[in-house]
Amino acid sequence: MLLYSQYLQTRELDNPYFPPEAVGLRSWHEVSERLTREHRGDVEVAVYPYAGIQHGLARLDLPDEPG
């Protein structure tokens, strides 16, 4: 299980519903690299939102303003 969130904190990985081998990643690029490295050929993946770590648009999500 790969858990992706750019705001991931250790406490999210301590969730008793996640298997102990769950891996936390903070960038979509890391997720893509990990899947490519560990699975060769045609692979299907499922993406499930997890409400416990979702949020609306935050200031940190916005690009920096010039100048």
QUIURSUL-V140638 format. One record per pair of residues at least 4 apart in sequence whose C-alpha atoms are under 7 Angstrom apart, sorted by sequence separation. I is the first residue (numbers start at 1). J is the second residue. If there is no record, write none. Layout:
i: [I | I]
j: [J | J]
//
This chain:
i: [8 | 10 | 18 | 27 | 28 | 29 | 30 | 31 | 32 | 33 | 34 | 35 | 36 | 39 | 50 | 57 | 25 | 25 | 13 | 8 | 3 | 7 | 2 | 3 | 4 | 5 | 6 | 1 | 2 | 3 | 4 | 5 | 6 | 1 | 2 | 3 | 4 | 5 | 4]
j: [12 | 14 | 22 | 31 | 32 | 33 | 34 | 35 | 36 | 37 | 38 | 39 | 40 | 43 | 54 | 61 | 30 | 31 | 24 | 26 | 22 | 26 | 22 | 23 | 24 | 25 | 26 | 22 | 23 | 24 | 25 | 26 | 27 | 23 | 24 | 25 | 26 | 27 | 27]
//
